Amino acid sequence: MSNKTPKPDLSFWQIWNLSFGFLGVQFGFALQNGNVSRILQALGADVHHLGYFWLAAPIAGIIIQPIIGGASDFTWNRLGRRIPYIVGGAIMATLAMFLMPNSEVFVAFLPPMIFGAIMLLIMDASFNITFQPFRALVGDMVNDKQRDLGYSVQSFLINTGAVIGSALPFILTAWGVSNEPDTAAGQKVADSTVWSFYIGGATLILTVIWTAMRTKEYPPKEYAEYNNVDLEAKSQNGDKTHINIIDTLLGSPKVMIQLAAVQLCSWVALYFMWVYSTPAIAQHIWDTTDTTSKAYNEAGDWVGIMFAAYSLAAALFSIAMPILIKTLNRKAVYSGALICGGIGLVSISYIHDQYMLLIPMIGVGMAWAAILAMPFSILAENLPAEKMGLYMGIFNVTIAGPQIFAGLFGGSIATSFFDGNTVGLLTFAGVLLIIGSFCVGLVSDKKPSTEE
């Protein structure tokens, strides 16, 4: 096709509806990040083996996101193109969220810890099924003029879901929901956590249904006109992409390798923070390692508040980043944000008041916002347009790979270097972010004068 028909402008509420379901997905994802470690420990997992359970997320990301993203490119039915995958993933994630905190109920079929681990795997797989189509849905539906608005609304909804999901167990406890499991009755997970997962699951499925009911995707012919593509030819040439993927990988732009070093430091650090914050804060501030104690569950709730704080800081810093980039430059903002996050994580071991722990989360939020945006901004400017999607898929390995490394060796690092004290892993994570900030200086973010 030689001429592209301009996409129509969407109203604000049409753009809002496109990503509204992402609020629920991130709500559930935040609950998982903040609470699954303590659930697994309550079910019998050793703190030094937690990283092994969390390997499900990066492995699922490497395998599932490219497959689902590619499959949704060529799926067209009465529900739409991306929405069937979004709805399917949401249903699976909701069921897992309802079942996981009740793992001890299924003891007749599987040991509770094994059942909990299976539910974690299903949750991770389901979240990954929804992530890629949701990101693509905005690109499909909005025109060039509204693209920034579309992704800004999505970012706002993502961070809003993260703030509420992270804080929910603490809020329920404040409202009088029990924060201590009834061990005499065989209960292993506190009611505040159980009800948080119920509410999170319900929110997830309801918001996704809202997006599915309120969004009408463009049919194939109309989509082709708006995007100047020949879908039939694209489908027929799909095998050629697979044949050339090795050559493409070997010919990757130098900036991908440079960014990989920054990504290694960043995502190992994030993984350690997500997995080990609850046991670290419980031991460091509440002076307990008893996963069934009220004190431990109070620590877990407070970690949720800490995660909500960094999500809020990330949302605010995301608004400020474009202004800072114009004032300074992209690499300076990227490097500075990582340093702030590193200082924040390192400072946790020197803080002994739970409320003061919210201050380091400001720096962590700044780093999180930069990690989500800066590498992709730099990369997109240095990639050949005709291979953009393929290179972005390859680049996902720099996110999942470091997390797999951290999952395999996190427990050993804590035992060998920090005498089993997991707060040491948070300090180590902070040091890694600072090292990553220096690696940013090695990245060439200038658009090459000649392209492939």
Disulfide bonds with the S-S distance in Angstrom:
none
